[in-house]
Amino acid sequence: MIVGLLLGCSSFFATSDTLSDAQRLMRQGQTAHALEKVDAYLANKPSDAQGRFLKGLALTEMGKQQEAIAVFSKLTEDYPELPETYNNLAVLYAQQKQYEKARTALEMAIRIHPGYATAYDNLGDVYAMLSGQAYDKALQLDPSRQVTQSKLARLRELNKSSTSSSRVAMLPAGETGSSRKTSNEPAVMPIAEASIPAAGTSAATIPTGKGITPLAAATDADKSVQQATVISSDERAVTKALQGWVGAWSRKDAKAYLAYYAADFRTPGGMPRKAWENERTRPMNKLGRLQVEIEDIKVSFADDKATVRLRQHYSSPYLKSSVTKTIILVKSRGRWLIQQERIG
């Protein structure tokens, strides 16, 4: 069973009265009314992360998975430093049996926050689901494989034990110690229960009635120290820049896409910059959906430059490709820009 974690990011945002009301309505099971309040709030503050996160939760509770995925996906582009958003995406993907996408999202969550126990737990569940699919496929090809049958039986027994066991309930922010157990909860894969509490307050919870029982949340101070220790601000900024880059690419926003390249960008083979720009943006003018995703991001720094190695997946009606890329970025006027980009 996939579980989630309370999103405690008070160092970034504060809770408004409107969103507090929406949270209260969700606790009362009035999710549609809560969503109306969140939408009204976002009409004035469309970029607010807390409101958008809460909207994603409300849509999930209403069974609108695709809309929830769209909300959380856009949040990962605009706020890539929030690992819980990737965790929630993974839960939604897993519910749709898109286990590879779930794996990618969880690996990103772990990269951002290596101390995120829930993401590791969920990743183990996703690997188990992928293993089950592989064993099933092996038996379809050769039903006589007794070793495979035994492995699949053990895996199913493990999953049965996992879904019938008690879940780990959420503890209030700042509380530590042994987990509280809850019983008689549905064996479903829950989305992360989440709100962004105001600074200095304890975290609010949003019960959903669908077996959503997240693990204990660390205190805001603990979490801030952990993330500051593990990931430098520059690494977060580089990751955010690359997420923005692929986001603009997928939206076919040529102007925004080209803005992620430095003035001294080294074009392939030394071709003229204008010719390269025309070549790279030509697919954006074609009909059909364009989707670019990146994963397995590894960042290193040397000589005031960031070297990033990643896996890029490109999909359009005319071309599908997956390549390994090395991208070198330089910092210019507070922004990380691409100076060099090569396959391999």
C-alpha positions in Angstrom: 0.0 0.0 0.0 1.3 3.4 -0.9 1.2 6.0 1.8 1.9 9.7 2.0 3.3 12.4 4.4 2.0 15.7 5.7 3.5 18.6 3.7 5.1 20.8 6.3 6.6 23.8 4.5 5.8 26.7 6.8 9.2 28.2 6.0 7.9 29.0 2.5 4.2 29.8 2.9 1.5 30.9 5.5 -2.0 29.6 5.7 -4.8 32.1 4.8 -8.2 32.1 6.4 -9.8 31.0 3.1 -7.6 27.9 2.9 -8.1 27.2 6.5 -11.8 27.2 5.8 -11.2 24.9 2.8 -9.3 22.5 5.0 -12.1 22.5 7.6 -14.6 21.6 4.9 -12.4 18.8 3.6 -12.3 17.4 7.2 -16.1 17.5 7.2 -16.3 15.6 3.9 -17.5 18.7 1.9 -14.8 18.4 -0.7 -16.7 20.1 -3.6 -17.4 23.1 -1.4 -13.8 23.2 -0.3 -12.7 23.2 -3.9 -14.9 26.2 -4.6 -13.1 28.1 -1.9 -9.7 27.1 -3.1 -10.6 28.1 -6.7 -11.8 31.5 -5.4 -8.5 31.9 -3.5 -6.4 31.0 -6.6 -8.3 33.4 -8.7 -6.5 36.2 -6.9 -3.3 34.2 -6.2 -2.8 31.8 -9.1 0.8 31.0 -8.2 0.2 30.2 -4.5 1.7 26.8 -3.8 -0.4 26.0 -0.8 -3.7 26.7 -2.6 -2.6 24.7 -5.6 -1.5 21.8 -3.5 -4.8 21.8 -1.6 -6.6 21.9 -5.0 -4.7 18.8 -6.0 -5.8 17.0 -2.9 -9.4 18.0 -3.3 -9.5 16.8 -7.0 -8.0 13.5 -5.8 -10.7 13.1 -3.2 -13.3 13.8 -5.9 -11.8 11.0 -8.1 -10.6 13.5 -10.7 -7.2 11.9 -11.1 -6.1 13.4 -14.4 -6.9 16.9 -13.1 -5.1 16.2 -9.9 -2.1 14.9 -11.9 -2.1 18.1 -13.9 -2.1 20.3 -10.8 0.7 18.4 -9.1 2.8 18.1 -12.3 2.7 21.9 -12.7 3.6 22.3 -9.1 6.8 20.2 -9.6 7.8 22.6 -12.4 7.2 25.8 -10.3 8.3 24.4 -6.9 10.7 21.5 -7.6 12.1 21.7 -4.1 8.9 20.2 -2.6 9.4 16.4 -2.4 5.8 15.7 -1.2 4.4 16.9 -4.6 6.4 14.2 -6.4 5.2 11.6 -3.8 1.6 12.5 -4.5 2.2 12.3 -8.2 3.6 8.8 -7.7 0.6 7.7 -5.7 -1.8 8.9 -8.5 0.4 7.2 -11.2 0.4 4.0 -9.1 -3.4 4.1 -8.9 -3.5 4.2 -12.7 -0.9 1.3 -12.8 1.6 3.7 -14.4 4.4 2.2 -12.3 7.3 3.5 -14.3 6.1 7.1 -13.9 5.5 6.5 -10.2 9.1 5.2 -9.9 10.5 8.2 -11.6 8.5 10.6 -9.4 9.5 8.9 -6.2 13.2 8.9 -7.2 12.9 12.6 -7.7 11.3 13.0 -4.3 14.2 11.1 -2.7 16.8 13.1 -4.6 15.3 16.3 -3.2 14.9 14.9 0.3 17.1 11.9 0.9 15.6 11.5 4.4 12.1 11.1 3.1 11.1 7.7 4.5 7.7 7.7 3.0 9.1 8.0 -0.5 11.4 5.1 0.1 8.5 3.0 1.4 6.4 3.9 -1.6 9.3 3.2 -3.9 9.6 -0.3 -2.5 5.9 -0.9 -3.1 6.2 0.3 -6.7 9.2 -2.0 -7.3 7.0 -4.9 -5.9 4.3 -4.0 -8.4 6.8 -3.9 -11.2 8.2 -7.3 -10.1 4.7 -8.8 -10.1 4.2 -7.6 -13.7 7.5 -9.1 -14.7 6.7 -12.4 -13.1 3.3 -12.5 -14.7 4.8 -11.9 -18.1 7.4 -14.6 -17.6 4.6 -17.1 -16.8 2.6 -16.0 -19.8 5.6 -16.9 -21.9 6.4 -20.1 -20.0 3.7 -21.3 -17.6 5.9 -24.3 -16.5 8.4 -22.1 -14.7 8.0 -23.3 -11.1 10.6 -21.0 -9.6 8.7 -18.0 -11.1 5.4 -19.3 -9.8 7.0 -19.6 -6.3 8.3 -16.0 -6.5 5.0 -14.7 -7.6 3.2 -16.5 -4.8 5.5 -15.1 -2.2 5.1 -11.6 -3.6 1.3 -11.9 -3.5 1.4 -13.2 0.1 3.7 -10.2 1.0 1.3 -7.8 -0.6 -1.7 -9.4 1.1 0.0 -9.1 4.5 0.9 -5.4 3.8 -2.6 -4.4 2.8 -4.2 -6.1 5.8 -1.8 -4.6 8.3 -2.4 -1.4 10.3 -1.3 1.8 8.8 1.0 4.4 10.4 -1.1 7.3 11.5 0.1 10.9 11.3 1.6 12.4 14.5 1.3 16.2 15.1 4.2 18.2 14.1 7.0 18.1 16.6 5.9 14.8 18.1 8.3 11.8 17.8 8.5 8.3 19.1 6.7 5.1 18.2 4.1 5.1 15.5 0.4 5.2 16.4 -1.5 2.4 14.7 -5.0 2.7 13.2 -7.1 -0.2 12.2 -10.0 -1.2 9.9 -8.8 1.1 7.2 -9.4 0.4 3.5 -6.6 -1.3 1.7 -6.1 1.4 -0.9 -3.2 3.5 -2.1 -3.6 6.9 -0.5 -2.5 10.3 -1.6 -0.5 12.4 0.9 -2.6 14.2 3.4 -1.4 17.7 3.3 -1.6 21.3 4.3 1.0 24.0 4.7 0.8 25.3 8.3 1.5 28.9 9.3 4.9 29.5 10.8 5.0 28.5 14.5 1.8 26.5 14.4 1.3 22.8 14.6 0.4 21.1 11.3 -3.3 20.7 10.4 -4.6 17.5 9.0 -7.1 16.8 6.3 -8.9 13.5 6.9 -10.3 12.2 3.6 -12.2 9.1 4.5 -10.3 7.0 1.9 -7.6 5.4 4.1 -5.3 8.4 3.9 -3.1 8.0 7.0 0.3 9.6 6.4 3.5 8.9 8.4 4.7 11.2 11.2 5.9 14.6 10.0 9.1 16.0 11.2 9.1 19.4 12.8 9.6 22.4 10.4 12.9 23.2 12.0 14.2 19.6 11.6 13.1 19.4 8.0 14.7 22.7 7.1 18.0 21.7 8.7 17.9 18.3 6.9 17.3 19.8 3.5 19.8 22.6 4.0 22.4 20.1 5.0 21.8 17.6 2.1 21.1 19.8 -0.8 22.7 23.2 -1.5 20.6 26.1 -2.6 22.5 26.1 -5.9 21.6 22.5 -6.6 17.9 23.2 -5.9 18.2 26.3 -8.2 19.7 24.2 -11.0 17.1 21.5 -10.7 14.3 24.2 -10.8 15.9 25.8 -13.9 15.9 22.4 -15.7 12.3 21.7 -14.7 11.3 25.1 -16.0 13.2 24.5 -19.2 11.4 21.2 -20.0 8.1 22.8 -18.9 8.5 25.6 -21.4 9.5 23.0 -24.0 6.4 20.9 -23.3 4.2 24.0 -23.4 5.7 24.9 -26.8 6.6 28.3 -25.4 9.5 29.0 -27.6 10.4 32.4 -26.1 10.5 31.0 -22.5 12.4 27.9 -23.8 15.1 29.9 -25.5 15.4 32.1 -22.4 17.0 29.2 -20.5 20.1 29.3 -22.8 23.0 31.5 -22.1 24.2 34.2 -24.5 27.4 32.2 -25.1 25.6 28.9 -25.6 27.8 26.6 -27.7 25.6 25.5 -30.6 26.3 22.0 -32.1 29.0 22.1 -34.7 29.3 25.8 -34.3 26.1 26.5 -36.4 24.8 30.1 -36.3 22.7 30.8 -33.2 19.7 31.9 -35.2 19.7 28.8 -37.3 20.0 26.6 -34.2 17.0 28.4 -32.6 14.9 27.9 -35.7 15.8 24.2 -35.8 15.0 23.7 -32.1 11.7 25.6 -32.1 10.3 24.2 -35.4 8.7 21.2 -33.7 6.8 23.6 -31.4 4.9 25.0 -34.4 3.6 21.6 -35.4 0.2 20.3 -34.4 -0.1 17.7 -31.6 1.0 17.3 -28.0 4.7 17.6 -27.2 5.9 16.2 -23.9 9.4 16.3 -22.4 10.4 14.7 -19.1 13.7 14.3 -17.3 14.8 11.9 -14.6 18.0 10.5 -12.9 19.3 14.1 -12.5 22.8 14.2 -11.1 24.4 17.6 -10.4 28.0 18.5 -9.7 29.8 21.8 -9.4 33.3 23.0 -10.5 34.8 26.3 -11.7 31.5 28.2 -11.1 29.6 25.9 -13.4 27.1 23.1 -12.9 27.4 19.9 -14.8 24.2 17.9 -14.9 23.7 14.4 -16.2 20.2 13.2 -16.8 17.9 11.0 -18.8 15.5 12.9 -21.2 12.3 11.5 -22.7 10.9 13.3 -25.7 7.5 12.5 -27.2 5.5 14.0 -30.0 3.3 12.7 -32.8 6.4 12.7 -35.0 9.2 11.5 -32.8 9.7 9.6 -29.6 13.2 9.3 -28.0 15.0 8.6 -24.8 18.6 9.8 -24.4 21.2 10.5 -21.8 22.3 14.1 -21.7 25.1 16.1 -20.2 24.2 19.8 -19.7 26.5 22.5 -18.4 25.0 25.6 -16.8 26.5 28.9 -15.8 25.0 31.4 -13.4 24.1 34.8 -14.9 22.4 37.6 -13.0 21.1 35.1 -10.5 19.8 32.6 -13.0 21.3 29.2 -14.0 21.4 29.1 -17.9 22.5 26.4 -20.3 25.9 27.0 -21.8 26.4 23.6 -23.3 24.2 20.6 -24.1 25.2 17.3 -25.5 23.9 13.7 -25.8 25.8 11.1 -24.0 
